[in-house]
Amino acid sequence: MFLGRKTEKYGQEYCYLSNDETIQVGDRVEVPVGADNRAALAEVVKVAWLPKEEAPIPFERIKAAYRKIGN
């Protein structure tokens, strides 16, 4: 599953992988950001079930979300 989040500062959308089928739009997740993969909180703005060939960006560049925060 692909998750989308947008940055507040620039409105740019980022894509992450997750195998947590309970994640929905509006949920908060902990994701890796930056070259050092530091943990940051993000709100999910998009959830898509796609084959990796249809990934929004090259599949090998997509980082995995660490975990869902809360319920």
All heavy atoms as a GROMACS GRO file, in nm:
protein
  566
    1MET      N    1   0.085  -0.116   0.000
    1MET     CA    2   0.000   0.000   0.000
    1MET      C    3   0.090   0.123   0.000
    1MET      O    4   0.192   0.125   0.068
    1MET     CB    5  -0.090  -0.006   0.124
    1MET     CG    6  -0.144   0.125   0.171
    1MET     SD    7  -0.270   0.114   0.298
    1MET     CE    8  -0.183   0.046   0.433
    2PHE      N    9   0.052   0.223  -0.075
    2PHE     CA   10   0.125   0.348  -0.081
    2PHE      C   11   0.050   0.453   0.000
    2PHE      O   12  -0.072   0.465  -0.011
    2PHE     CB   13   0.140   0.396  -0.226
    2PHE     CG   14   0.218   0.302  -0.311
    2PHE    CD1   15   0.155   0.212  -0.394
    2PHE    CD2   16   0.357   0.303  -0.308
    2PHE    CE1   17   0.227   0.125  -0.473
    2PHE    CE2   18   0.430   0.216  -0.386
    2PHE     CZ   19   0.364   0.126  -0.469
    3LEU      N   20   0.124   0.528   0.080
    3LEU     CA   21   0.066   0.637   0.159
    3LEU      C   22   0.120   0.769   0.107
    3LEU      O   23   0.237   0.778   0.072
    3LEU     CB   24   0.107   0.624   0.306
    3LEU     CG   25   0.079   0.492   0.376
    3LEU    CD1   26   0.136   0.495   0.517
    3LEU    CD2   27  -0.069   0.464   0.378
    4GLY      N   28   0.037   0.870   0.103
    4GLY     CA   29   0.081   1.002   0.063
    4GLY      C   30   0.071   1.100   0.178
    4GLY      O   31  -0.022   1.091   0.259
    5ARG      N   32   0.167   1.189   0.189
    5ARG     CA   33   0.160   1.298   0.287
    5ARG      C   34   0.208   1.424   0.219
    5ARG      O   35   0.286   1.420   0.124
    5ARG     CB   36   0.244   1.268   0.411
    5ARG     CG   37   0.392   1.286   0.387
    5ARG     CD   38   0.463   1.324   0.517
    5ARG     NE   39   0.606   1.332   0.497
    5ARG     CZ   40   0.675   1.446   0.499
    5ARG    NH1   41   0.616   1.560   0.520
    5ARG    NH2   42   0.804   1.445   0.481
    6LYS      N   43   0.159   1.538   0.265
    6LYS     CA   44   0.203   1.667   0.210
    6LYS      C   45   0.276   1.745   0.317
    6LYS      O   46   0.239   1.741   0.434
    6LYS     CB   47   0.084   1.749   0.161
    6LYS     CG   48   0.027   1.700   0.031
    6LYS     CD   49  -0.070   1.798  -0.027
    6LYS     CE   50  -0.120   1.745  -0.160
    6LYS     NZ   51  -0.211   1.836  -0.223
    7THR      N   52   0.380   1.817   0.274
    7THR     CA   53   0.450   1.904   0.368
    7THR      C   54   0.368   2.030   0.387
    7THR      O   55   0.306   2.079   0.292
    7THR     CB   56   0.590   1.941   0.318
    7THR    OG1   57   0.578   2.009   0.193
    7THR    CG2   58   0.678   1.818   0.301
    8GLU      N   59   0.366   2.081   0.508
    8GLU     CA   60   0.289   2.204   0.534
    8GLU      C   61   0.358   2.324   0.472
    8GLU      O   62   0.292   2.414   0.419
    8GLU     CB   63   0.276   2.223   0.684
    8GLU     CG   64   0.184   2.123   0.748
    8GLU     CD   65   0.167   2.146   0.896
    8GLU    OE1   66   0.192   2.259   0.943
    8GLU    OE2   67   0.129   2.051   0.965
    9LYS      N   68   0.490   2.327   0.476
    9LYS     CA   69   0.563   2.444   0.430
    9LYS      C   70   0.553   2.464   0.279
    9LYS      O   71   0.530   2.574   0.232
    9LYS     CB   72   0.710   2.432   0.472
    9LYS     CG   73   0.791   2.557   0.446
    9LYS     CD   74   0.928   2.545   0.509
    9LYS     CE   75   1.007   2.673   0.491
    9LYS     NZ   76   1.138   2.666   0.553
   10TYR      N   77   0.571   2.356   0.200
   10TYR     CA   78   0.574   2.370   0.055
   10TYR      C   79   0.458   2.302  -0.017
   10TYR      O   80   0.442   2.318  -0.136
   10TYR     CB   81   0.706   2.315   0.000
   10TYR     CG   82   0.827   2.385   0.056
   10TYR    CD1   83   0.911   2.321   0.146
   10TYR    CD2   84   0.857   2.516   0.019
   10TYR    CE1   85   1.023   2.386   0.198
   10TYR    CE2   86   0.968   2.581   0.072
   10TYR     CZ   87   1.049   2.516   0.161
   10TYR     OH   88   1.158   2.580   0.212
   11GLY      N   89   0.380   2.222   0.055
   11GLY     CA   90   0.267   2.153  -0.008
   11GLY      C   91   0.309   2.039  -0.098
   11GLY      O   92   0.229   1.986  -0.174
   12GLN      N   93   0.435   1.998  -0.090
   12GLN     CA   94   0.485   1.889  -0.173
   12GLN      C   95   0.438   1.756  -0.116
   12GLN      O   96   0.435   1.735   0.005
   12GLN     CB   97   0.638   1.891  -0.176
   12GLN     CG   98   0.698   1.787  -0.267
   12GLN     CD   99   0.849   1.802  -0.278
   12GLN    OE1  100   0.906   1.894  -0.224
   12GLN    NE2  101   0.911   1.711  -0.348
   13GLU      N  102   0.397   1.664  -0.204
   13GLU     CA  103   0.350   1.534  -0.158
   13GLU      C  104   0.463   1.432  -0.161
   13GLU      O  105   0.543   1.429  -0.254
   13GLU     CB  106   0.235   1.484  -0.246
   13GLU     CG  107   0.169   1.360  -0.191
   13GLU     CD  108   0.044   1.322  -0.265
   13GLU    OE1  109  -0.046   1.408  -0.278
   13GLU    OE2  110   0.034   1.207  -0.307
   14TYR      N  111   0.470   1.351  -0.056
   14TYR     CA  112   0.568   1.244  -0.045
   14TYR      C  113   0.496   1.111  -0.036
   14TYR      O  114   0.384   1.104   0.014
   14TYR     CB  115   0.657   1.263   0.078
   14TYR     CG  116   0.752   1.379   0.064
   14TYR    CD1  117   0.713   1.506   0.102
   14TYR    CD2  118   0.878   1.360   0.010
   14TYR    CE1  119   0.800   1.614   0.088
   14TYR    CE2  120   0.965   1.468  -0.004
   14TYR     CZ  121   0.925   1.593   0.035
   14TYR     OH  122   1.011   1.699   0.020
   15CYS      N  123   0.561   1.006  -0.080
   15CYS     CA  124   0.501   0.873  -0.083
   15CYS      C  125   0.580   0.779   0.007
   15CYS      O  126   0.704   0.783   0.010
   15CYS     CB  127   0.504   0.823  -0.227
   15CYS     SG  128   0.434   0.660  -0.249
   16TYR      N  129   0.509   0.695   0.080
   16TYR     CA  130   0.569   0.595   0.169
   16TYR      C  131   0.499   0.462   0.149
   16TYR      O  132   0.383   0.457   0.107
   16TYR     CB  133   0.555   0.637   0.316
   16TYR     CG  134   0.633   0.760   0.349
   16TYR    CD1  135   0.577   0.886   0.336
   16TYR    CD2  136   0.765   0.752   0.390
   16TYR    CE1  137   0.649   1.001   0.364
   16TYR    CE2  138   0.838   0.866   0.419
   16TYR     CZ  139   0.779   0.989   0.405
   16TYR     OH  140   0.853   1.102   0.432
   17LEU      N  141   0.567   0.354   0.184
   17LEU     CA  142   0.509   0.221   0.180
   17LEU      C  143   0.461   0.182   0.319
   17LEU      O  144   0.520   0.223   0.419
   17LEU     CB  145   0.615   0.118   0.138
   17LEU     CG  146   0.662   0.122  -0.005
   17LEU    CD1  147   0.779   0.027  -0.024
   17LEU    CD2  148   0.550   0.086  -0.098
   18SER      N  149   0.357   0.099   0.324
   18SER     CA  150   0.311   0.043   0.451
   18SER      C  151   0.237  -0.086   0.421
   18SER      O  152   0.170  -0.098   0.318
   18SER     CB  153   0.218   0.138   0.524
   18SER     OG  154   0.173   0.078   0.644
   19ASN      N  155   0.247  -0.181   0.512
   19ASN     CA  156   0.166  -0.302   0.500
   19ASN      C  157   0.058  -0.305   0.608
   19ASN      O  158  -0.008  -0.405   0.626
   19ASN     CB  159   0.253  -0.428   0.505
   19ASN     CG  160   0.329  -0.440   0.636
   19ASN    OD1  161   0.317  -0.356   0.724
   19ASN    ND2  162   0.409  -0.544   0.647
   20ASP      N  163   0.038  -0.192   0.676
   20ASP     CA  164  -0.065  -0.179   0.779
   20ASP      C  165  -0.197  -0.144   0.711
   20ASP      O  166  -0.220  -0.028   0.674
   20ASP     CB  167  -0.026  -0.072   0.882
   20ASP     CG  168  -0.127  -0.058   0.994
   20ASP    OD1  169  -0.242  -0.106   0.981
   20ASP    OD2  170  -0.091   0.003   1.096
   21GLU      N  171  -0.283  -0.242   0.695
   21GLU     CA  172  -0.409  -0.222   0.623
   21GLU      C  173  -0.510  -0.139   0.700
   21GLU      O  174  -0.615  -0.105   0.646
   21GLU     CB  175  -0.468  -0.358   0.586
   21GLU     CG  176  -0.380  -0.435   0.490
   21GLU     CD  177  -0.437  -0.570   0.453
   21GLU    OE1  178  -0.555  -0.598   0.483
   21GLU    OE2  179  -0.362  -0.649   0.393
   22THR      N  180  -0.481  -0.105   0.826
   22THR     CA  181  -0.575  -0.024   0.904
   22THR      C  182  -0.555   0.125   0.881
   22THR      O  183  -0.638   0.205   0.922
   22THR     CB  184  -0.562  -0.054   1.055
   22THR    OG1  185  -0.436  -0.006   1.104
   22THR    CG2  186  -0.577  -0.203   1.084
   23ILE      N  187  -0.446   0.164   0.816
   23ILE     CA  188  -0.419   0.307   0.794
   23ILE      C  189  -0.518   0.365   0.693
   23ILE      O  190  -0.541   0.307   0.588
   23ILE     CB  191  -0.274   0.329   0.747
   23ILE    CG1  192  -0.177   0.287   0.859
   23ILE    CG2  193  -0.251   0.474   0.707
   23ILE    CD1  194  -0.031   0.294   0.818
   24GLN      N  195  -0.572   0.482   0.730
   24GLN     CA  196  -0.669   0.551   0.645
   24GLN      C  197  -0.629   0.698   0.631
   24GLN      O  198  -0.549   0.748   0.710
   24GLN     CB  199  -0.808   0.544   0.707
   24GLN     CG  200  -0.860   0.404   0.726
   24GLN     CD  201  -0.994   0.403   0.797
   24GLN    OE1  202  -1.059   0.506   0.815
   24GLN    NE2  203  -1.038   0.285   0.837
   25VAL      N  204  -0.687   0.765   0.533
   25VAL     CA  205  -0.667   0.908   0.516
   25VAL      C  206  -0.705   0.977   0.647
   25VAL      O  207  -0.807   0.945   0.708
   25VAL     CB  208  -0.751   0.963   0.399
   25VAL    CG1  209  -0.747   1.114   0.394
   25VAL    CG2  210  -0.700   0.904   0.267
   26GLY      N  211  -0.620   1.068   0.692
   26GLY     CA  212  -0.642   1.141   0.816
   26GLY      C  213  -0.565   1.083   0.934
   26GLY      O  214  -0.547   1.151   1.034
   27ASP      N  215  -0.520   0.959   0.923
   27ASP     CA  216  -0.440   0.899   1.030
   27ASP      C  217  -0.304   0.965   1.037
   27ASP      O  218  -0.255   1.021   0.938
   27ASP     CB  219  -0.420   0.749   1.007
   27ASP     CG  220  -0.545   0.667   1.036
   27ASP    OD1  221  -0.637   0.719   1.100
   27ASP    OD2  222  -0.547   0.549   0.994
   28ARG      N  223  -0.243   0.956   1.155
   28ARG     CA  224  -0.107   1.006   1.173
   28ARG      C  225  -0.011   0.887   1.173
   28ARG      O  226  -0.041   0.784   1.234
   28ARG     CB  227  -0.097   1.085   1.303
   28ARG     CG  228  -0.175   1.216   1.295
   28ARG     CD  229  -0.191   1.286   1.427
   28ARG     NE  230  -0.072   1.291   1.509
   28ARG     CZ  231   0.008   1.398   1.521
   28ARG    NH1  232  -0.021   1.508   1.455
   28ARG    NH2  233   0.113   1.396   1.598
   29VAL      N  234   0.100   0.903   1.105
   29VAL     CA  235   0.200   0.798   1.097
   29VAL      C  236   0.338   0.858   1.124
   29VAL      O  237   0.360   0.978   1.104
   29VAL     CB  238   0.201   0.727   0.959
   29VAL    CG1  239   0.074   0.647   0.938
   29VAL    CG2  240   0.220   0.826   0.846
   30GLU      N  241   0.428   0.774   1.169
   30GLU     CA  242   0.566   0.815   1.188
   30GLU      C  243   0.641   0.770   1.063
   30GLU      O  244   0.633   0.653   1.025
   30GLU     CB  245   0.622   0.748   1.313
   30GLU     CG  246   0.759   0.798   1.351
   30GLU     CD  247   0.805   0.733   1.481
   30GLU    OE1  248   0.800   0.610   1.492
   30GLU    OE2  249   0.846   0.809   1.570
   31VAL      N  250   0.710   0.864   0.999
   31VAL     CA  251   0.779   0.835   0.873
   31VAL      C  252   0.924   0.883   0.878
   31VAL      O  253   0.957   0.974   0.954
   31VAL     CB  254   0.707   0.903   0.754
   31VAL    CG1  255   0.567   0.847   0.735
   31VAL    CG2  256   0.702   1.054   0.771
   32PRO      N  257   1.010   0.822   0.796
   32PRO     CA  258   1.148   0.868   0.787
   32PRO      C  259   1.158   0.988   0.694
   32PRO      O  260   1.097   0.989   0.587
   32PRO     CB  261   1.221   0.748   0.730
   32PRO     CG  262   1.118   0.677   0.648
   32PRO     CD  263   0.988   0.701   0.719
   33VAL      N  264   1.232   1.092   0.736
   33VAL     CA  265   1.251   1.209   0.651
   33VAL      C  266   1.399   1.244   0.644
   33VAL      O  267   1.474   1.220   0.739
   33VAL     CB  268   1.169   1.331   0.698
   33VAL    CG1  269   1.021   1.304   0.688
   33VAL    CG2  270   1.205   1.372   0.838
   34GLY      N  271   1.437   1.303   0.534
   34GLY     CA  272   1.574   1.349   0.517
   34GLY      C  273   1.672   1.236   0.490
   34GLY      O  274   1.638   1.118   0.494
   35ALA      N  275   1.795   1.275   0.463
   35ALA     CA  276   1.901   1.179   0.433
   35ALA      C  277   1.933   1.090   0.553
   35ALA      O  278   1.977   0.976   0.537
   35ALA     CB  279   2.026   1.252   0.387
   36ASP      N  280   1.907   1.143   0.673
   36ASP     CA  281   1.938   1.066   0.794
   36ASP      C  282   1.816   0.985   0.844
   36ASP      O  283   1.823   0.919   0.947
   36ASP     CB  284   1.988   1.156   0.905
   36ASP     CG  285   1.889   1.266   0.943
   36ASP    OD1  286   1.786   1.282   0.876
   36ASP    OD2  287   1.916   1.336   1.042
   37ASN      N  288   1.706   0.989   0.770
   37ASN     CA  289   1.584   0.913   0.802
   37ASN      C  290   1.532   0.938   0.943
   37ASN      O  291   1.482   0.848   1.009
   37ASN     CB  292   1.606   0.763   0.780
   37ASN     CG  293   1.623   0.730   0.634
   37ASN    OD1  294   1.558   0.788   0.549
   37ASN    ND2  295   1.712   0.639   0.605
   38ARG      N  296   1.543   1.063   0.989
   38ARG     CA  297   1.492   1.094   1.123
   38ARG      C  298   1.340   1.078   1.123
   38ARG      O  299   1.273   1.099   1.020
   38ARG     CB  300   1.532   1.234   1.165
   38ARG     CG  301   1.468   1.345   1.086
   38ARG     CD  302   1.526   1.482   1.121
   38ARG     NE  303   1.468   1.584   1.040
   38ARG     CZ  304   1.503   1.612   0.915
   38ARG    NH1  305   1.598   1.543   0.857
   38ARG    NH2  306   1.444   1.708   0.848
   39ALA      N  307   1.286   1.038   1.237
   39ALA     CA  308   1.142   1.014   1.249
   39ALA      C  309   1.066   1.146   1.258
   39ALA      O  310   1.106   1.237   1.329
   39ALA     CB  311   1.114   0.929   1.372
   40ALA      N  312   0.956   1.153   1.185
   40ALA     CA  313   0.869   1.271   1.188
   40ALA      C  314   0.725   1.224   1.182
   40ALA      O  315   0.695   1.118   1.126
   40ALA     CB  316   0.899   1.363   1.070
   41LEU      N  317   0.635   1.302   1.240
   41LEU     CA  318   0.493   1.270   1.233
   41LEU      C  319   0.434   1.330   1.106
   41LEU      O  320   0.470   1.441   1.067
   41LEU     CB  321   0.419   1.325   1.355
   41LEU     CG  322   0.456   1.262   1.488
   41LEU    CD1  323   0.375   1.326   1.600
   41LEU    CD2  324   0.433   1.113   1.485
   42ALA      N  325   0.344   1.256   1.044
   42ALA     CA  326   0.281   1.303   0.921
   42ALA      C  327   0.135   1.259   0.920
   42ALA      O  328   0.100   1.155   0.976
   42ALA     CB  329   0.352   1.246   0.800
   43GLU      N  330   0.052   1.339   0.856
   43GLU     CA  331  -0.088   1.301   0.836
   43GLU      C  332  -0.103   1.240   0.698
   43GLU      O  333  -0.053   1.294   0.599
   43GLU     CB  334  -0.179   1.424   0.848
   43GLU     CG  335  -0.325   1.389   0.832
   43GLU     CD  336  -0.417   1.508   0.847
   43GLU    OE1  337  -0.376   1.607   0.910
   43GLU    OE2  338  -0.530   1.501   0.796
   44VAL      N  339  -0.170   1.127   0.690
   44VAL     CA  340  -0.192   1.058   0.563
   44VAL      C  341  -0.297   1.134   0.483
   44VAL      O  342  -0.406   1.159   0.533
   44VAL     CB  343  -0.236   0.912   0.587
   44VAL    CG1  344  -0.267   0.842   0.455
   44VAL    CG2  345  -0.129   0.836   0.664
   45VAL      N  346  -0.264   1.170   0.360
   45VAL     CA  347  -0.358   1.241   0.273
   45VAL      C  348  -0.406   1.154   0.157
   45VAL      O  349  -0.498   1.192   0.086
   45VAL     CB  350  -0.299   1.374   0.219
   45VAL    CG1  351  -0.271   1.470   0.333
   45VAL    CG2  352  -0.176   1.349   0.135
   46LYS      N  353  -0.342   1.038   0.140
   46LYS     CA  354  -0.380   0.950   0.030
   46LYS      C  355  -0.340   0.808   0.066
   46LYS      O  356  -0.235   0.786   0.123
   46LYS     CB  357  -0.310   0.993  -0.098
   46LYS     CG  358  -0.354   0.922  -0.223
   46LYS     CD  359  -0.274   0.964  -0.344
   46LYS     CE  360  -0.293   1.111  -0.374
   46LYS     NZ  361  -0.221   1.156  -0.493
   47VAL      N  362  -0.425   0.711   0.032
   47VAL     CA  363  -0.394   0.569   0.045
   47VAL      C  364  -0.426   0.505  -0.090
   47VAL      O  365  -0.535   0.525  -0.143
   47VAL     CB  366  -0.478   0.502   0.156
   47VAL    CG1  367  -0.452   0.352   0.160
   47VAL    CG2  368  -0.448   0.564   0.291
   48ALA      N  369  -0.331   0.431  -0.145
   48ALA     CA  370  -0.353   0.368  -0.275
   48ALA      C  371  -0.295   0.227  -0.276
   48ALA      O  372  -0.183   0.205  -0.230
   48ALA     CB  373  -0.288   0.452  -0.386
   49TRP      N  374  -0.374   0.135  -0.326
   49TRP     CA  375  -0.330  -0.002  -0.346
   49TRP      C  376  -0.295  -0.017  -0.493
   49TRP      O  377  -0.384  -0.019  -0.578
   49TRP     CB  378  -0.440  -0.100  -0.308
   49TRP     CG  379  -0.471  -0.100  -0.163
   49TRP    CD1  380  -0.561  -0.022  -0.098
   49TRP    CD2  381  -0.407  -0.178  -0.063
   49TRP    NE1  382  -0.558  -0.048   0.037
   49TRP    CE2  383  -0.466  -0.144   0.061
   49TRP    CE3  384  -0.306  -0.275  -0.066
   49TRP    CZ2  385  -0.427  -0.204   0.180
   49TRP    CZ3  386  -0.269  -0.334   0.054
   49TRP    CH2  387  -0.328  -0.298   0.174
   50LEU      N  388  -0.166  -0.021  -0.524
   50LEU     CA  389  -0.120  -0.029  -0.662
   50LEU      C  390  -0.009  -0.132  -0.673
   50LEU      O  391   0.067  -0.153  -0.579
   50LEU     CB  392  -0.061   0.106  -0.706
   50LEU     CG  393  -0.151   0.228  -0.701
   50LEU    CD1  394  -0.068   0.354  -0.720
   50LEU    CD2  395  -0.256   0.218  -0.807
   51PRO      N  396   0.007  -0.194  -0.791
   51PRO     CA  397   0.124  -0.278  -0.812
   51PRO      C  398   0.248  -0.188  -0.813
   51PRO      O  399   0.240  -0.069  -0.847
   51PRO     CB  400   0.102  -0.342  -0.948
   51PRO     CG  401  -0.020  -0.282  -1.005
   51PRO     CD  402  -0.082  -0.192  -0.904
   52LYS      N  403   0.363  -0.241  -0.774
   52LYS     CA  404   0.482  -0.157  -0.764
   52LYS      C  405   0.520  -0.093  -0.898
   52LYS      O  406   0.579   0.013  -0.901
   52LYS     CB  407   0.599  -0.231  -0.702
   52LYS     CG  408   0.666  -0.334  -0.785
   52LYS     CD  409   0.780  -0.396  -0.705
   52LYS     CE  410   0.870  -0.480  -0.790
   52LYS     NZ  411   0.982  -0.533  -0.716
   53GLU      N  412   0.480  -0.154  -1.008
   53GLU     CA  413   0.507  -0.096  -1.140
   53GLU      C  414   0.431   0.035  -1.162
   53GLU      O  415   0.466   0.115  -1.248
   53GLU     CB  416   0.470  -0.195  -1.253
   53GLU     CG  417   0.548  -0.322  -1.253
   53GLU     CD  418   0.498  -0.426  -1.151
   53GLU    OE1  419   0.381  -0.418  -1.107
   53GLU    OE2  420   0.576  -0.513  -1.114
   54GLU      N  421   0.325   0.057  -1.084
   54GLU     CA  422   0.244   0.178  -1.097
   54GLU      C  423   0.269   0.275  -0.981
   54GLU      O  424   0.189   0.367  -0.958
   54GLU     CB  425   0.096   0.141  -1.104
   54GLU     CG  426   0.061   0.063  -1.228
   54GLU     CD  427  -0.086   0.025  -1.232
   54GLU    OE1  428  -0.171   0.095  -1.172
   54GLU    OE2  429  -0.118  -0.077  -1.295
   55ALA      N  430   0.377   0.256  -0.909
   55ALA     CA  431   0.409   0.344  -0.796
   55ALA      C  432   0.418   0.489  -0.843
   55ALA      O  433   0.461   0.516  -0.956
   55ALA     CB  434   0.542   0.301  -0.733
   56PRO      N  435   0.379   0.584  -0.756
   56PRO     CA  436   0.382   0.725  -0.794
   56PRO      C  437   0.522   0.779  -0.823
   56PRO      O  438   0.535   0.877  -0.895
   56PRO     CB  439   0.323   0.797  -0.672
   56PRO     CG  440   0.263   0.691  -0.588
   56PRO     CD  441   0.323   0.560  -0.626
   57ILE      N  442   0.624   0.718  -0.767
   57ILE     CA  443   0.764   0.752  -0.795
   57ILE      C  444   0.839   0.620  -0.812
   57ILE      O  445   0.784   0.515  -0.779
   57ILE     CB  446   0.827   0.839  -0.682
   57ILE    CG1  447   0.831   0.763  -0.550
   57ILE    CG2  448   0.755   0.970  -0.667
   57ILE    CD1  449   0.909   0.835  -0.441
   58PRO      N  450   0.962   0.622  -0.862
   58PRO     CA  451   1.034   0.495  -0.876
   58PRO      C  452   1.033   0.415  -0.745
   58PRO      O  453   1.066   0.468  -0.638
   58PRO     CB  454   1.175   0.538  -0.916
   58PRO     CG  455   1.154   0.669  -0.986
   58PRO     CD  456   1.042   0.735  -0.911
   59PHE      N  457   0.993   0.290  -0.753
   59PHE     CA  458   0.972   0.207  -0.636
   59PHE      C  459   1.094   0.200  -0.545
   59PHE      O  460   1.081   0.205  -0.423
   59PHE     CB  461   0.930   0.066  -0.679
   59PHE     CG  462   0.890  -0.021  -0.565
   59PHE    CD1  463   0.764  -0.009  -0.508
   59PHE    CD2  464   0.977  -0.116  -0.514
   59PHE    CE1  465   0.727  -0.088  -0.401
   59PHE    CE2  466   0.940  -0.196  -0.408
   59PHE     CZ  467   0.815  -0.182  -0.351
   60GLU      N  468   1.211   0.194  -0.602
   60GLU     CA  469   1.333   0.181  -0.521
   60GLU      C  470   1.364   0.306  -0.440
   60GLU      O  471   1.446   0.303  -0.349
   60GLU     CB  472   1.453   0.141  -0.608
   60GLU     CG  473   1.482   0.230  -0.725
   60GLU     CD  474   1.396   0.203  -0.847
   60GLU    OE1  475   1.323   0.103  -0.852
   60GLU    OE2  476   1.401   0.286  -0.939
   61ARG      N  477   1.298   0.416  -0.467
   61ARG     CA  478   1.319   0.541  -0.391
   61ARG      C  479   1.219   0.560  -0.277
   61ARG      O  480   1.232   0.654  -0.198
   61ARG     CB  481   1.310   0.660  -0.486
   61ARG     CG  482   1.427   0.668  -0.582
   61ARG     CD  483   1.424   0.792  -0.670
   61ARG     NE  484   1.374   0.910  -0.604
   61ARG     CZ  485   1.306   1.007  -0.665
   61ARG    NH1  486   1.281   0.999  -0.794
   61ARG    NH2  487   1.264   1.113  -0.599
   62ILE      N  488   1.119   0.474  -0.267
   62ILE     CA  489   1.014   0.491  -0.168
   62ILE      C  490   1.058   0.433  -0.033
   62ILE      O  491   1.101   0.319  -0.025
   62ILE     CB  492   0.882   0.425  -0.213
   62ILE    CG1  493   0.837   0.486  -0.346
   62ILE    CG2  494   0.774   0.444  -0.107
   62ILE    CD1  495   0.716   0.418  -0.406
   63LYS      N  496   1.046   0.513   0.071
   63LYS     CA  497   1.078   0.469   0.206
   63LYS      C  498   0.954   0.410   0.271
   63LYS      O  499   0.842   0.443   0.233
   63LYS     CB  500   1.128   0.587   0.290
   63LYS     CG  501   1.255   0.651   0.237
   63LYS     CD  502   1.293   0.770   0.322
   63LYS     CE  503   1.417   0.839   0.269
   63LYS     NZ  504   1.458   0.951   0.355
   64ALA      N  505   0.973   0.326   0.370
   64ALA     CA  506   0.862   0.265   0.442
   64ALA      C  507   0.826   0.347   0.565
   64ALA      O  508   0.915   0.393   0.637
   64ALA     CB  509   0.897   0.123   0.483
   65ALA      N  510   0.697   0.366   0.587
   65ALA     CA  511   0.650   0.433   0.709
   65ALA      C  512   0.688   0.346   0.828
   65ALA      O  513   0.687   0.223   0.820
   65ALA     CB  514   0.498   0.452   0.704
   66TYR      N  515   0.724   0.410   0.940
   66TYR     CA  516   0.763   0.334   1.059
   66TYR      C  517   0.643   0.271   1.128
   66TYR      O  518   0.644   0.153   1.159
   66TYR     CB  519   0.838   0.424   1.157
   66TYR     CG  520   0.974   0.470   1.110
   66TYR    CD1  521   1.014   0.601   1.129
   66TYR    CD2  522   1.060   0.383   1.045
   66TYR    CE1  523   1.139   0.644   1.087
   66TYR    CE2  524   1.185   0.425   1.004
   66TYR     CZ  525   1.224   0.555   1.023
   66TYR     OH  526   1.347   0.599   0.982
   67ARG      N  527   0.540   0.354   1.156
   67ARG     CA  528   0.426   0.300   1.229
   67ARG      C  529   0.311   0.401   1.232
   67ARG      O  530   0.332   0.520   1.212
   67ARG     CB  531   0.462   0.262   1.371
   67ARG     CG  532   0.503   0.383   1.456
   67ARG     CD  533   0.559   0.339   1.591
   67ARG     NE  534   0.605   0.455   1.666
   67ARG     CZ  535   0.540   0.509   1.768
   67ARG    NH1  536   0.427   0.457   1.808
   67ARG    NH2  537   0.589   0.613   1.830
   68LYS      N  538   0.193   0.350   1.257
   68LYS     CA  539   0.076   0.434   1.277
   68LYS      C  540   0.077   0.484   1.421
   68LYS      O  541   0.113   0.412   1.513
   68LYS     CB  542  -0.050   0.349   1.252
   68LYS     CG  543  -0.180   0.421   1.267
   68LYS     CD  544  -0.295   0.326   1.233
   68LYS     CE  545  -0.428   0.385   1.266
   68LYS     NZ  546  -0.538   0.293   1.232
   69ILE      N  547   0.038   0.608   1.441
   69ILE     CA  548   0.032   0.668   1.573
   69ILE      C  549  -0.114   0.669   1.619
   69ILE      O  550  -0.201   0.718   1.547
   69ILE     CB  551   0.087   0.813   1.571
   69ILE    CG1  552   0.229   0.817   1.514
   69ILE    CG2  553   0.081   0.876   1.709
   69ILE    CD1  554   0.332   0.738   1.591
   70GLY      N  555  -0.140   0.618   1.736
   70GLY     CA  556  -0.277   0.614   1.787
   70GLY      C  557  -0.350   0.490   1.741
   70GLY      O  558  -0.291   0.389   1.708
   71ASN      N  559  -0.484   0.501   1.737
   71ASN     CA  560  -0.569   0.385   1.703
   71ASN      C  561  -0.542   0.346   1.563
   71ASN      O  562  -0.590   0.295   1.486
   71ASN     CB  563  -0.716   0.416   1.726
   71ASN     CG  564  -0.741   0.445   1.873
   71ASN    OD1  565  -0.669   0.395   1.960
   71ASN    ND2  566  -0.841   0.525   1.901
   0.00000   0.00000   0.00000
